[in-house]
Amino acid sequence: MSEQQYDLIVVGSGGGALTGAAVAARAGLSVAVVERTGYLGGTSAYSGGACWLPGSQVQQRAGLPDSTEGARAYLEAILPDAADAAVSAKLDAFLAHSPELVASLEEDDAMSFDWLPFSEYYDAPGRVPMGRSIQPASIKRDELREDVAALVRPPVELDRVGAPGRRTLSGGQALIARLATIVLRDGGTVLTEHRMTDLLTGDDGRVVGVRAETPSGEVELTARAVLIAAGGFEGDAAMRTEHGVPGEVAWSMAPRGTNAGEPITAAAGLGAATDFSALGWFCPGLEQPDGGGSFTLGFRSGLMVDATGNRYGNECLPYDRFGRLMAAAPERIPSWFVFDSSEGGRLPAIAMPEGDPAEHLAAGTWVQADTISELAEAAGLPAEALTASVERYNGFCETGTDDDFGRGADEYDTFFTAGTGPNKALTPCDQGPFFAARFVLSDLGTKGGLVTDAAARVLRTDGTAIPGLYASSNSTASVFGPVYPGPGAPLGSAMVFASLAVRDLLAD
Ligand SMILES: Cc1cc2nc3c(=O)[nH]c(=O)nc-3n(C[C@H](O)[C@H](O)[C@H](O)COP(=O)(O)OP(=O)(O)OC[C@H]3O[C@@H](n4cnc5c(N)ncnc54)[C@H](O)[C@@H]3O)c2cc1C
């Protein structure tokens, strides 16, 4: 057992955690990052690195009609509880601090952002055409410090299906690499292969550190404060069941063997309030031969049907909204996505990762046939219903109007599509051979957890703060409740509340 004293221990190493660690290290605090795996970044490293941080200098540089007020109007229009006093105080803090955080991060040579055109997820007042998300600039691997290059988690396609790594780190990998650069440059300590199991408390109930399992035994690390930013509990089957989160561990996008919710449980053990009602950041998941699910978005053609062979929604909906539709009825998991040969037998969508079509066909996660009724038989779907669904869908492609679900009517629907017919989002499914790919309900993480205030302090059930304990990221009940406002909402909110935690600690 060894003992060390820091100003701040950050549990986890995703975008929120490393923002907290970087802000703390830049402010001169001694900080330790405690990460259970051998890599930094978690799901954040897999991500596109889009950050929903409204009203910042980056949107201004890009000439966007974005503002804090516009973002507030948008959130007020889409969040069911925006008027609730506690929610409203957190939204105020999020909106006020987003531009400050971006400005302060961009003061550092290690960090710069660009606007990322990517439609927001709701047609509501305050929406910015083509979105207001920003993304860290890409960075070449050989421009990184060696320790950082070795620590950044590989991209999802390498981790999941062994595809080659990347010379240039973009999106989430760039975010993690840039933040880790700041942490290590400014004297932060990174402790990988440290799985936090418990929180340590002093006589007065203040949190004073963590206990962690390491390959060489258990350690206790002490600090003035602890920031939990260690993902949700998507990797723990029992917690998923307990809190009614649909889907399965294998279908989740968190790196394997991570995000099992121990930090949430440890805080709850000290009396922290929890709210699990928001469940997850959902998405359709392309089932993989190994039983995994791959986050899929941007369907360009084809149609999704349930076990009855019928469509049940607009396939071009933002992925969390489509995921929620999948979760709404048992016959939708699994679903089958029916597509034709117009893209040479590849899935007409972005699946992360797609996997090898030949392996899918061999495993039966995809089936192929010359006619729709043979395809139905191969997939175990009712042939008459599937044939009728495809014919009806093809009719909509001809007229340009999806009379059933309005596909193609919203800006988001056509963001990824390039159809040449009257509706860009409606490309017919009429070139044999035909394919059907099995889809499950995946998630980018759960979004229920510890209840925190506008300063990211972890609250007890009576509303008082647990001294010395902060939380952010998917370890907390999301500030956005059950809604996914737009690209970058998970990372943006995680980063802001981690930074606010450090601000509160500095004022302590
Ligand atoms: C392909 C893909 C693209 C995405 N694109 C975007 C995007 O562009 N923008 C966006 O905002 N979101 C995106 N998301 C979602 C987003 O990446 C996640 O929801 C978010 O990164 C979660 O952040 P986190 O810090 O909560 O968890 P993570 O990033 O998963 O980090 C948690 C870390 O904590 C560690 N940990 C867990 N338990 C412990 C413990 N007990 N002790 C020590 N360490 C522990 C884990 O090992 C992990 O490294 C995407 C997701 C995927 C899969």
The ligand as a Gaussian input file, in Angstrom:
#p B3LYP/6-31G(d) Opt

LIG

0 1
 C      -18.005000       6.002000     -32.599000
 C      -18.467000       7.023000     -31.603000
 C      -18.551000       8.344000     -31.982000
 C      -18.967000       9.304000     -31.046000
 N      -18.920000      10.616000     -31.417000
 C      -19.187000      11.558000     -30.483000
 C      -18.951000      12.912000     -30.775000
 O      -18.465000      13.273000     -31.856000
 N      -19.235000      13.825000     -29.793000
 C      -19.713000      13.450000     -28.563000
 O      -19.955000      14.324000     -27.726000
 N      -19.913000      12.166000     -28.265000
 C      -19.628000      11.211000     -29.180000
 N      -19.767000       9.898000     -28.836000
 C      -20.210000       9.561000     -27.472000
 C      -19.106000       9.870000     -26.480000
 O      -17.867000       9.405000     -27.000000
 C      -19.310000       9.247000     -25.117000
 O      -20.624000       9.303000     -24.666000
 C      -18.422000      10.011000     -24.139000
 O      -17.130000      10.075000     -24.690000
 C      -18.333000       9.366000     -22.803000
 O      -17.355000      10.060000     -22.057000
 P      -17.010000       9.565000     -20.597000
 O      -15.880000      10.378000     -20.138000
 O      -18.259000       9.524000     -19.815000
 O      -16.554000       8.058000     -20.803000
 P      -15.302000       7.469000     -21.580000
 O      -14.834000       8.363000     -22.651000
 O      -15.669000       6.078000     -21.961000
 O      -14.144000       7.450000     -20.499000
 C      -14.290000       6.731000     -19.301000
 C      -12.926000       6.223000     -18.867000
 O      -13.010000       5.892000     -17.495000
 C      -12.319000       4.688000     -17.293000
 N      -12.880000       4.037000     -16.111000
 C      -14.087000       3.474000     -15.964000
 N      -14.228000       2.979000     -14.723000
 C      -13.085000       3.243000     -14.073000
 C      -12.626000       2.960000     -12.764000
 N      -13.368000       2.277000     -11.887000
 N      -11.381000       3.372000     -12.419000
 C      -10.594000       4.043000     -13.308000
 N      -10.993000       4.313000     -14.568000
 C      -12.222000       3.922000     -14.948000
 C      -12.556000       3.888000     -18.556000
 O      -11.597000       2.867000     -18.713000
 C      -12.500000       4.967000     -19.620000
 O      -11.197000       5.125000     -20.130000
 C      -19.366000       8.918000     -29.746000
 C      -19.279000       7.585000     -29.376000
 C      -18.819000       6.649000     -30.292000
 C      -18.707000       5.236000     -29.849000

